[in-house]
Amino acid sequence: MSAATTVNYNAEGLVPAIAQDASTGEVLMLAWMNREALQATLDTRRATYFSRSRNQLWVKGETSGHTQHVVSVALDCDADTVLLTVEQTGPACHTGEPTCFTGREIG
């Protein structure tokens, strides 16, 4: 049995995945994974996600060069969220910001 089979996926077969910077602990982004994306991430140590809008896998940085080398993968206590600890190259956010959580405080 692979680690990807122990995850509690939602009804759409997806699980949220949080990417966290390995050196700073900063939360970089949240994306979605299906079983195939998680297994590819575990096999290659390259962060691989599932695009809900395009209905396909994507490897972080494959086109931008802003890659995520996966240092570790963990599940939360309910096994319904994945935490990737990564070495980020370049900005994590598609907007060019270092993190997707920059400047958008709501409270």
Backbone atoms as SQL, in Angstrom:
CREATE TABLE atoms (id INTEGER PRIMARY KEY, chain TEXT, resi INTEGER, resn TEXT, atom TEXT, x REAL, y REAL, z REAL);
INSERT INTO atoms VALUES
  (1, 'A', 1, 'MET', 'N', 0.844, -1.177, 0.000),
  (2, 'A', 1, 'MET', 'CA', 0.000, 0.000, 0.000),
  (3, 'A', 1, 'MET', 'C', 0.893, 1.245, 0.000),
  (4, 'A', 2, 'SER', 'N', 0.593, 2.223, -0.882),
  (5, 'A', 2, 'SER', 'CA', 1.369, 3.452, -0.928),
  (6, 'A', 2, 'SER', 'C', 0.813, 4.452, 0.072),
  (7, 'A', 3, 'ALA', 'N', 1.618, 5.450, 0.385),
  (8, 'A', 3, 'ALA', 'CA', 1.179, 6.492, 1.316),
  (9, 'A', 3, 'ALA', 'C', -0.025, 7.237, 0.763),
  (10, 'A', 4, 'ALA', 'N', -0.130, 7.330, -0.561),
  (11, 'A', 4, 'ALA', 'CA', -1.237, 8.061, -1.174),
  (12, 'A', 4, 'ALA', 'C', -2.579, 7.394, -0.895),
  (13, 'A', 5, 'THR', 'N', -2.585, 6.123, -0.528),
  (14, 'A', 5, 'THR', 'CA', -3.850, 5.435, -0.272),
  (15, 'A', 5, 'THR', 'C', -4.353, 5.645, 1.157),
  (16, 'A', 6, 'THR', 'N', -3.526, 6.185, 2.039),
  (17, 'A', 6, 'THR', 'CA', -3.942, 6.397, 3.428),
  (18, 'A', 6, 'THR', 'C', -4.604, 7.753, 3.631),
  (19, 'A', 7, 'VAL', 'N', -4.719, 8.539, 2.582),
  (20, 'A', 7, 'VAL', 'CA', -5.279, 9.888, 2.655),
  (21, 'A', 7, 'VAL', 'C', -6.803, 9.833, 2.565),
  (22, 'A', 8, 'ASN', 'N', -7.463, 10.695, 3.330),
  (23, 'A', 8, 'ASN', 'CA', -8.915, 10.839, 3.244),
  (24, 'A', 8, 'ASN', 'C', -9.244, 11.918, 2.212),
  (25, 'A', 9, 'TYR', 'N', -9.441, 11.494, 0.979),
  (26, 'A', 9, 'TYR', 'CA', -9.772, 12.415, -0.112),
  (27, 'A', 9, 'TYR', 'C', -11.231, 12.847, 0.013),
  (28, 'A', 10, 'ASN', 'N', -11.566, 14.027, -0.522),
  (29, 'A', 10, 'ASN', 'CA', -12.958, 14.495, -0.486),
  (30, 'A', 10, 'ASN', 'C', -13.781, 13.766, -1.555),
  (31, 'A', 11, 'ALA', 'N', -15.036, 14.140, -1.706),
  (32, 'A', 11, 'ALA', 'CA', -15.948, 13.458, -2.634),
  (33, 'A', 11, 'ALA', 'C', -15.477, 13.560, -4.083),
  (34, 'A', 12, 'GLU', 'N', -14.688, 14.599, -4.386),
  (35, 'A', 12, 'GLU', 'CA', -14.155, 14.762, -5.752),
  (36, 'A', 12, 'GLU', 'C', -12.816, 14.045, -5.939),
  (37, 'A', 13, 'GLY', 'N', -12.375, 13.339, -4.897),
  (38, 'A', 13, 'GLY', 'CA', -11.103, 12.622, -4.986),
  (39, 'A', 13, 'GLY', 'C', -9.902, 13.527, -4.801),
  (40, 'A', 14, 'LEU', 'N', -10.099, 14.662, -4.117),
  (41, 'A', 14, 'LEU', 'CA', -9.025, 15.637, -3.925),
  (42, 'A', 14, 'LEU', 'C', -8.741, 15.856, -2.448),
  (43, 'A', 15, 'VAL', 'N', -7.549, 16.377, -2.179),
  (44, 'A', 15, 'VAL', 'CA', -7.144, 16.734, -0.825),
  (45, 'A', 15, 'VAL', 'C', -6.384, 18.063, -0.926),
  (46, 'A', 16, 'PRO', 'N', -6.644, 19.009, 0.007),
  (47, 'A', 16, 'PRO', 'CA', -5.864, 20.243, -0.009),
  (48, 'A', 16, 'PRO', 'C', -4.422, 19.966, 0.384),
  (49, 'A', 17, 'ALA', 'N', -3.510, 20.696, -0.268),
  (50, 'A', 17, 'ALA', 'CA', -2.082, 20.542, 0.007),
  (51, 'A', 17, 'ALA', 'C', -1.492, 21.920, 0.286),
  (52, 'A', 18, 'ILE', 'N', -0.903, 22.072, 1.446),
  (53, 'A', 18, 'ILE', 'CA', -0.262, 23.312, 1.853),
  (54, 'A', 18, 'ILE', 'C', 1.234, 23.162, 1.614),
  (55, 'A', 19, 'ALA', 'N', 1.825, 24.155, 0.932),
  (56, 'A', 19, 'ALA', 'CA', 3.275, 24.179, 0.743),
  (57, 'A', 19, 'ALA', 'C', 3.866, 25.175, 1.734),
  (58, 'A', 20, 'GLN', 'N', 4.862, 24.713, 2.487),
  (59, 'A', 20, 'GLN', 'CA', 5.511, 25.513, 3.520),
  (60, 'A', 20, 'GLN', 'C', 7.009, 25.557, 3.241),
  (61, 'A', 21, 'ASP', 'N', 7.610, 26.730, 3.356),
  (62, 'A', 21, 'ASP', 'CA', 9.035, 26.885, 3.116),
  (63, 'A', 21, 'ASP', 'C', 9.831, 26.135, 4.187),
  (64, 'A', 22, 'ALA', 'N', 10.735, 25.283, 3.762),
  (65, 'A', 22, 'ALA', 'CA', 11.505, 24.442, 4.688),
  (66, 'A', 22, 'ALA', 'C', 12.445, 25.266, 5.562),
  (67, 'A', 23, 'SER', 'N', 12.950, 26.378, 5.065),
  (68, 'A', 23, 'SER', 'CA', 13.920, 27.139, 5.851),
  (69, 'A', 23, 'SER', 'C', 13.280, 28.177, 6.767),
  (70, 'A', 24, 'THR', 'N', 12.131, 28.746, 6.368),
  (71, 'A', 24, 'THR', 'CA', 11.519, 29.816, 7.164),
  (72, 'A', 24, 'THR', 'C', 10.242, 29.398, 7.884),
  (73, 'A', 25, 'GLY', 'N', 9.606, 28.330, 7.424),
  (74, 'A', 25, 'GLY', 'CA', 8.325, 27.913, 7.987),
  (75, 'A', 25, 'GLY', 'C', 7.151, 28.694, 7.433),
  (76, 'A', 26, 'GLU', 'N', 7.411, 29.644, 6.540),
  (77, 'A', 26, 'GLU', 'CA', 6.339, 30.463, 5.968),
  (78, 'A', 26, 'GLU', 'C', 5.432, 29.616, 5.077),
  (79, 'A', 27, 'VAL', 'N', 4.116, 29.848, 5.199),
  (80, 'A', 27, 'VAL', 'CA', 3.155, 29.181, 4.320),
  (81, 'A', 27, 'VAL', 'C', 3.240, 29.857, 2.959),
  (82, 'A', 28, 'LEU', 'N', 3.483, 29.064, 1.921),
  (83, 'A', 28, 'LEU', 'CA', 3.666, 29.610, 0.585),
  (84, 'A', 28, 'LEU', 'C', 2.385, 29.615, -0.232),
  (85, 'A', 29, 'MET', 'N', 1.651, 28.523, -0.190),
  (86, 'A', 29, 'MET', 'CA', 0.470, 28.402, -1.040),
  (87, 'A', 29, 'MET', 'C', -0.369, 27.209, -0.621),
  (88, 'A', 30, 'LEU', 'N', -1.570, 27.162, -1.156),
  (89, 'A', 30, 'LEU', 'CA', -2.446, 26.014, -1.019),
  (90, 'A', 30, 'LEU', 'C', -2.885, 25.604, -2.415),
  (91, 'A', 31, 'ALA', 'N', -2.846, 24.326, -2.681),
  (92, 'A', 31, 'ALA', 'CA', -3.314, 23.799, -3.961),
  (93, 'A', 31, 'ALA', 'C', -4.013, 22.471, -3.670),
  (94, 'A', 32, 'TRP', 'N', -4.419, 21.788, -4.697),
  (95, 'A', 32, 'TRP', 'CA', -5.138, 20.518, -4.540),
  (96, 'A', 32, 'TRP', 'C', -4.330, 19.388, -5.147),
  (97, 'A', 33, 'MET', 'N', -4.495, 18.207, -4.566),
  (98, 'A', 33, 'MET', 'CA', -3.868, 16.993, -5.083),
  (99, 'A', 33, 'MET', 'C', -4.920, 15.903, -5.200),
  (100, 'A', 34, 'ASN', 'N', -4.787, 15.099, -6.236),
  (101, 'A', 34, 'ASN', 'CA', -5.526, 13.841, -6.293),
  (102, 'A', 34, 'ASN', 'C', -4.515, 12.741, -5.977),
  (103, 'A', 35, 'ARG', 'N', -4.954, 11.501, -6.004),
  (104, 'A', 35, 'ARG', 'CA', -4.073, 10.383, -5.664),
  (105, 'A', 35, 'ARG', 'C', -2.833, 10.355, -6.566),
  (106, 'A', 36, 'GLU', 'N', -3.041, 10.587, -7.853),
  (107, 'A', 36, 'GLU', 'CA', -1.939, 10.552, -8.812),
  (108, 'A', 36, 'GLU', 'C', -0.921, 11.664, -8.544),
  (109, 'A', 37, 'ALA', 'N', -1.394, 12.864, -8.229),
  (110, 'A', 37, 'ALA', 'CA', -0.490, 13.989, -7.946),
  (111, 'A', 37, 'ALA', 'C', 0.330, 13.725, -6.691),
  (112, 'A', 38, 'LEU', 'N', -0.316, 13.209, -5.659),
  (113, 'A', 38, 'LEU', 'CA', 0.409, 12.904, -4.432),
  (114, 'A', 38, 'LEU', 'C', 1.448, 11.813, -4.673),
  (115, 'A', 39, 'GLN', 'N', 1.086, 10.786, -5.399),
  (116, 'A', 39, 'GLN', 'CA', 2.043, 9.713, -5.666),
  (117, 'A', 39, 'GLN', 'C', 3.216, 10.226, -6.495),
  (118, 'A', 40, 'ALA', 'N', 2.949, 11.082, -7.486),
  (119, 'A', 40, 'ALA', 'CA', 4.031, 11.663, -8.292),
  (120, 'A', 40, 'ALA', 'C', 4.948, 12.515, -7.423),
  (121, 'A', 41, 'THR', 'N', 4.370, 13.268, -6.496),
  (122, 'A', 41, 'THR', 'CA', 5.162, 14.084, -5.576),
  (123, 'A', 41, 'THR', 'C', 6.059, 13.204, -4.714),
  (124, 'A', 42, 'LEU', 'N', 5.509, 12.128, -4.190),
  (125, 'A', 42, 'LEU', 'CA', 6.290, 11.210, -3.361),
  (126, 'A', 42, 'LEU', 'C', 7.397, 10.537, -4.164),
  (127, 'A', 43, 'ASP', 'N', 7.097, 10.194, -5.406),
  (128, 'A', 43, 'ASP', 'CA', 8.069, 9.484, -6.247),
  (129, 'A', 43, 'ASP', 'C', 9.200, 10.384, -6.741),
  (130, 'A', 44, 'THR', 'N', 8.866, 11.630, -7.122),
  (131, 'A', 44, 'THR', 'CA', 9.841, 12.515, -7.771),
  (132, 'A', 44, 'THR', 'C', 10.423, 13.582, -6.856),
  (133, 'A', 45, 'ARG', 'N', 9.754, 13.856, -5.713),
  (134, 'A', 45, 'ARG', 'CA', 10.111, 14.936, -4.792),
  (135, 'A', 45, 'ARG', 'C', 9.948, 16.305, -5.456),
  (136, 'A', 46, 'ARG', 'N', 9.203, 16.372, -6.549),
  (137, 'A', 46, 'ARG', 'CA', 8.815, 17.635, -7.190),
  (138, 'A', 46, 'ARG', 'C', 7.337, 17.833, -6.904),
  (139, 'A', 47, 'ALA', 'N', 6.969, 18.988, -6.351),
  (140, 'A', 47, 'ALA', 'CA', 5.578, 19.245, -5.991),
  (141, 'A', 47, 'ALA', 'C', 4.696, 19.170, -7.238),
  (142, 'A', 48, 'THR', 'N', 3.757, 18.228, -7.199),
  (143, 'A', 48, 'THR', 'CA', 2.832, 18.003, -8.304),
  (144, 'A', 48, 'THR', 'C', 1.425, 18.159, -7.770),
  (145, 'A', 49, 'TYR', 'N', 0.641, 18.974, -8.449),
  (146, 'A', 49, 'TYR', 'CA', -0.700, 19.293, -7.993),
  (147, 'A', 49, 'TYR', 'C', -1.731, 18.929, -9.057),
  (148, 'A', 50, 'PHE', 'N', -3.011, 19.031, -8.687),
  (149, 'A', 50, 'PHE', 'CA', -4.102, 18.802, -9.632),
  (150, 'A', 50, 'PHE', 'C', -4.819, 20.124, -9.872),
  (151, 'A', 51, 'SER', 'N', -4.909, 20.518, -11.125),
  (152, 'A', 51, 'SER', 'CA', -5.619, 21.745, -11.490),
  (153, 'A', 51, 'SER', 'C', -7.096, 21.430, -11.661),
  (154, 'A', 52, 'ARG', 'N', -7.918, 22.026, -10.817),
  (155, 'A', 52, 'ARG', 'CA', -9.363, 21.810, -10.924),
  (156, 'A', 52, 'ARG', 'C', -9.920, 22.484, -12.167),
  (157, 'A', 53, 'SER', 'N', -9.370, 23.622, -12.571),
  (158, 'A', 53, 'SER', 'CA', -9.894, 24.331, -13.742),
  (159, 'A', 53, 'SER', 'C', -9.506, 23.639, -15.052),
  (160, 'A', 54, 'ARG', 'N', -8.324, 23.057, -15.104),
  (161, 'A', 54, 'ARG', 'CA', -7.873, 22.370, -16.323),
  (162, 'A', 54, 'ARG', 'C', -8.067, 20.862, -16.266),
  (163, 'A', 55, 'ASN', 'N', -8.426, 20.360, -15.070),
  (164, 'A', 55, 'ASN', 'CA', -8.656, 18.926, -14.877),
  (165, 'A', 55, 'ASN', 'C', -7.439, 18.101, -15.282),
  (166, 'A', 56, 'GLN', 'N', -6.263, 18.546, -14.801),
  (167, 'A', 56, 'GLN', 'CA', -5.034, 17.817, -15.120),
  (168, 'A', 56, 'GLN', 'C', -3.968, 18.105, -14.070),
  (169, 'A', 57, 'LEU', 'N', -2.950, 17.256, -14.047),
  (170, 'A', 57, 'LEU', 'CA', -1.826, 17.449, -13.143),
  (171, 'A', 57, 'LEU', 'C', -0.951, 18.589, -13.629),
  (172, 'A', 58, 'TRP', 'N', -0.278, 19.251, -12.681),
  (173, 'A', 58, 'TRP', 'CA', 0.749, 20.230, -13.038),
  (174, 'A', 58, 'TRP', 'C', 1.872, 20.169, -12.018),
  (175, 'A', 59, 'VAL', 'N', 3.089, 20.282, -12.514),
  (176, 'A', 59, 'VAL', 'CA', 4.281, 20.264, -11.668),
  (177, 'A', 59, 'VAL', 'C', 4.662, 21.716, -11.407),
  (178, 'A', 60, 'LYS', 'N', 4.741, 22.089, -10.143),
  (179, 'A', 60, 'LYS', 'CA', 5.063, 23.464, -9.782),
  (180, 'A', 60, 'LYS', 'C', 6.391, 23.864, -10.396),
  (181, 'A', 61, 'GLY', 'N', 6.367, 24.956, -11.179),
  (182, 'A', 61, 'GLY', 'CA', 7.581, 25.491, -11.773),
  (183, 'A', 61, 'GLY', 'C', 7.946, 24.909, -13.118),
  (184, 'A', 62, 'GLU', 'N', 7.148, 23.992, -13.625),
  (185, 'A', 62, 'GLU', 'CA', 7.496, 23.356, -14.901),
  (186, 'A', 62, 'GLU', 'C', 7.603, 24.385, -16.037),
  (187, 'A', 63, 'THR', 'N', 6.754, 25.387, -16.025),
  (188, 'A', 63, 'THR', 'CA', 6.836, 26.415, -17.062),
  (189, 'A', 63, 'THR', 'C', 7.505, 27.691, -16.564),
  (190, 'A', 64, 'SER', 'N', 7.340, 28.036, -15.289),
  (191, 'A', 64, 'SER', 'CA', 7.884, 29.293, -14.750),
  (192, 'A', 64, 'SER', 'C', 9.322, 29.168, -14.263),
  (193, 'A', 65, 'GLY', 'N', 9.729, 27.960, -13.915),
  (194, 'A', 65, 'GLY', 'CA', 11.039, 27.762, -13.302),
  (195, 'A', 65, 'GLY', 'C', 11.019, 27.955, -11.789),
  (196, 'A', 66, 'HIS', 'N', 9.857, 28.315, -11.233),
  (197, 'A', 66, 'HIS', 'CA', 9.715, 28.539, -9.790),
  (198, 'A', 66, 'HIS', 'C', 9.317, 27.227, -9.112),
  (199, 'A', 67, 'THR', 'N', 10.292, 26.367, -8.963),
  (200, 'A', 67, 'THR', 'CA', 10.055, 24.983, -8.549),
  (201, 'A', 67, 'THR', 'C', 9.946, 24.820, -7.041),
  (202, 'A', 68, 'GLN', 'N', 9.393, 23.688, -6.654),
  (203, 'A', 68, 'GLN', 'CA', 9.329, 23.284, -5.253),
  (204, 'A', 68, 'GLN', 'C', 9.927, 21.888, -5.127),
  (205, 'A', 69, 'HIS', 'N', 11.101, 21.811, -4.499),
  (206, 'A', 69, 'HIS', 'CA', 11.688, 20.514, -4.176),
  (207, 'A', 69, 'HIS', 'C', 11.130, 20.093, -2.821),
  (208, 'A', 70, 'VAL', 'N', 10.521, 18.935, -2.775),
  (209, 'A', 70, 'VAL', 'CA', 9.830, 18.478, -1.574),
  (210, 'A', 70, 'VAL', 'C', 10.814, 17.819, -0.612),
  (211, 'A', 71, 'VAL', 'N', 10.910, 18.402, 0.570),
  (212, 'A', 71, 'VAL', 'CA', 11.777, 17.885, 1.623),
  (213, 'A', 71, 'VAL', 'C', 11.038, 16.829, 2.435),
  (214, 'A', 72, 'SER', 'N', 9.766, 17.128, 2.778),
  (215, 'A', 72, 'SER', 'CA', 8.981, 16.167, 3.545),
  (216, 'A', 72, 'SER', 'C', 7.502, 16.324, 3.210),
  (217, 'A', 73, 'VAL', 'N', 6.760, 15.251, 3.477),
  (218, 'A', 73, 'VAL', 'CA', 5.317, 15.218, 3.255),
  (219, 'A', 73, 'VAL', 'C', 4.678, 14.668, 4.520),
  (220, 'A', 74, 'ALA', 'N', 3.667, 15.375, 5.025),
  (221, 'A', 74, 'ALA', 'CA', 2.987, 14.937, 6.240),
  (222, 'A', 74, 'ALA', 'C', 1.484, 15.095, 6.056),
  (223, 'A', 75, 'LEU', 'N', 0.743, 14.333, 6.825),
  (224, 'A', 75, 'LEU', 'CA', -0.714, 14.452, 6.868),
  (225, 'A', 75, 'LEU', 'C', -1.120, 15.058, 8.199),
  (226, 'A', 76, 'ASP', 'N', -2.237, 15.784, 8.206),
  (227, 'A', 76, 'ASP', 'CA', -2.761, 16.275, 9.480),
  (228, 'A', 76, 'ASP', 'C', -3.414, 15.118, 10.233),
  (229, 'A', 77, 'CYS', 'N', -3.956, 15.417, 11.414),
  (230, 'A', 77, 'CYS', 'CA', -4.482, 14.381, 12.306),
  (231, 'A', 77, 'CYS', 'C', -5.663, 13.614, 11.716),
  (232, 'A', 78, 'ASP', 'N', -6.416, 14.230, 10.803),
  (233, 'A', 78, 'ASP', 'CA', -7.556, 13.568, 10.172),
  (234, 'A', 78, 'ASP', 'C', -7.204, 12.943, 8.822),
  (235, 'A', 79, 'ALA', 'N', -5.952, 13.093, 8.398),
  (236, 'A', 79, 'ALA', 'CA', -5.468, 12.598, 7.104),
  (237, 'A', 79, 'ALA', 'C', -6.242, 13.188, 5.934),
  (238, 'A', 80, 'ASP', 'N', -6.746, 14.442, 6.124),
  (239, 'A', 80, 'ASP', 'CA', -7.490, 15.074, 5.034),
  (240, 'A', 80, 'ASP', 'C', -6.862, 16.379, 4.554),
  (241, 'A', 81, 'THR', 'N', -5.615, 16.622, 4.964),
  (242, 'A', 81, 'THR', 'CA', -4.832, 17.745, 4.466),
  (243, 'A', 81, 'THR', 'C', -3.374, 17.306, 4.416),
  (244, 'A', 82, 'VAL', 'N', -2.705, 17.660, 3.317),
  (245, 'A', 82, 'VAL', 'CA', -1.296, 17.323, 3.116),
  (246, 'A', 82, 'VAL', 'C', -0.459, 18.572, 3.379),
  (247, 'A', 83, 'LEU', 'N', 0.645, 18.398, 4.074),
  (248, 'A', 83, 'LEU', 'CA', 1.607, 19.479, 4.285),
  (249, 'A', 83, 'LEU', 'C', 2.906, 19.100, 3.589),
  (250, 'A', 84, 'LEU', 'N', 3.272, 19.903, 2.602),
  (251, 'A', 84, 'LEU', 'CA', 4.546, 19.725, 1.912),
  (252, 'A', 84, 'LEU', 'C', 5.532, 20.734, 2.471),
  (253, 'A', 85, 'THR', 'N', 6.654, 20.281, 2.947),
  (254, 'A', 85, 'THR', 'CA', 7.750, 21.172, 3.318),
  (255, 'A', 85, 'THR', 'C', 8.669, 21.197, 2.109),
  (256, 'A', 86, 'VAL', 'N', 8.903, 22.406, 1.579),
  (257, 'A', 86, 'VAL', 'CA', 9.583, 22.512, 0.286),
  (258, 'A', 86, 'VAL', 'C', 10.741, 23.496, 0.320),
  (259, 'A', 87, 'GLU', 'N', 11.655, 23.284, -0.605),
  (260, 'A', 87, 'GLU', 'CA', 12.684, 24.274, -0.919),
  (261, 'A', 87, 'GLU', 'C', 12.178, 24.983, -2.167),
  (262, 'A', 88, 'GLN', 'N', 11.772, 26.230, -1.994),
  (263, 'A', 88, 'GLN', 'CA', 11.164, 27.005, -3.069),
  (264, 'A', 88, 'GLN', 'C', 12.238, 27.733, -3.867),
  (265, 'A', 89, 'THR', 'N', 12.159, 27.644, -5.191),
  (266, 'A', 89, 'THR', 'CA', 13.018, 28.417, -6.077),
  (267, 'A', 89, 'THR', 'C', 12.155, 29.480, -6.732),
  (268, 'A', 90, 'GLY', 'N', 12.482, 30.745, -6.507),
  (269, 'A', 90, 'GLY', 'CA', 11.683, 31.840, -7.045),
  (270, 'A', 90, 'GLY', 'C', 10.403, 32.009, -6.243),
  (271, 'A', 91, 'PRO', 'N', 9.529, 32.912, -6.706),
  (272, 'A', 91, 'PRO', 'CA', 8.274, 33.142, -5.981),
  (273, 'A', 91, 'PRO', 'C', 7.342, 31.942, -6.074),
  (274, 'A', 92, 'ALA', 'N', 6.556, 31.748, -5.024),
  (275, 'A', 92, 'ALA', 'CA', 5.603, 30.634, -5.009),
  (276, 'A', 92, 'ALA', 'C', 4.301, 30.989, -5.714),
  (277, 'A', 93, 'CYS', 'N', 3.926, 32.264, -5.665),
  (278, 'A', 93, 'CYS', 'CA', 2.626, 32.672, -6.194),
  (279, 'A', 93, 'CYS', 'C', 2.704, 33.011, -7.680),
  (280, 'A', 94, 'HIS', 'N', 1.651, 32.693, -8.403),
  (281, 'A', 94, 'HIS', 'CA', 1.604, 32.995, -9.837),
  (282, 'A', 94, 'HIS', 'C', 1.605, 34.502, -10.116),
  (283, 'A', 95, 'THR', 'N', 1.348, 35.322, -9.085),
  (284, 'A', 95, 'THR', 'CA', 1.374, 36.781, -9.245),
  (285, 'A', 95, 'THR', 'C', 2.787, 37.337, -9.178),
  (286, 'A', 96, 'GLY', 'N', 3.754, 36.493, -8.816),
  (287, 'A', 96, 'GLY', 'CA', 5.133, 36.935, -8.655),
  (288, 'A', 96, 'GLY', 'C', 5.500, 37.248, -7.219),
  (289, 'A', 97, 'GLU', 'N', 4.536, 37.143, -6.305),
  (290, 'A', 97, 'GLU', 'CA', 4.806, 37.364, -4.883),
  (291, 'A', 97, 'GLU', 'C', 5.474, 36.124, -4.297),
  (292, 'A', 98, 'PRO', 'N', 6.270, 36.306, -3.234),
  (293, 'A', 98, 'PRO', 'CA', 6.950, 35.159, -2.620),
  (294, 'A', 98, 'PRO', 'C', 5.988, 34.112, -2.088),
  (295, 'A', 99, 'THR', 'N', 4.822, 34.564, -1.606),
  (296, 'A', 99, 'THR', 'CA', 3.811, 33.667, -1.061),
  (297, 'A', 99, 'THR', 'C', 2.450, 34.103, -1.570),
  (298, 'A', 100, 'CYS', 'N', 1.517, 33.203, -1.624),
  (299, 'A', 100, 'CYS', 'CA', 0.150, 33.544, -2.044),
  (300, 'A', 100, 'CYS', 'C', -0.594, 34.296, -0.950),
  (301, 'A', 101, 'PHE', 'N', -0.015, 34.406, 0.243),
  (302, 'A', 101, 'PHE', 'CA', -0.672, 35.055, 1.374),
  (303, 'A', 101, 'PHE', 'C', -0.003, 36.386, 1.710),
  (304, 'A', 102, 'THR', 'N', 0.259, 37.188, 0.698),
  (305, 'A', 102, 'THR', 'CA', 0.911, 38.477, 0.871),
  (306, 'A', 102, 'THR', 'C', -0.087, 39.618, 0.722),
  (307, 'A', 103, 'GLY', 'N', -0.204, 40.441, 1.758),
  (308, 'A', 103, 'GLY', 'CA', -0.971, 41.669, 1.666),
  (309, 'A', 103, 'GLY', 'C', -2.466, 41.548, 1.536),
  (310, 'A', 104, 'ARG', 'N', -3.035, 40.445, 1.956),
  (311, 'A', 104, 'ARG', 'CA', -4.472, 40.256, 1.805),
  (312, 'A', 104, 'ARG', 'C', -5.154, 40.005, 3.141),
  (313, 'A', 105, 'GLU', 'N', -4.655, 40.673, 4.187),
  (314, 'A', 105, 'GLU', 'CA', -5.254, 40.475, 5.508),
  (315, 'A', 105, 'GLU', 'C', -6.693, 40.950, 5.516),
  (316, 'A', 106, 'ILE', 'N', -7.565, 40.196, 6.173),
  (317, 'A', 106, 'ILE', 'CA', -8.978, 40.552, 6.198),
  (318, 'A', 106, 'ILE', 'C', -9.479, 40.842, 7.610),
  (319, 'A', 107, 'GLY', 'N', -8.628, 40.750, 8.576),
  (320, 'A', 107, 'GLY', 'CA', -9.113, 41.010, 9.927),
  (321, 'A', 107, 'GLY', 'C', -8.020, 41.296, 10.901);
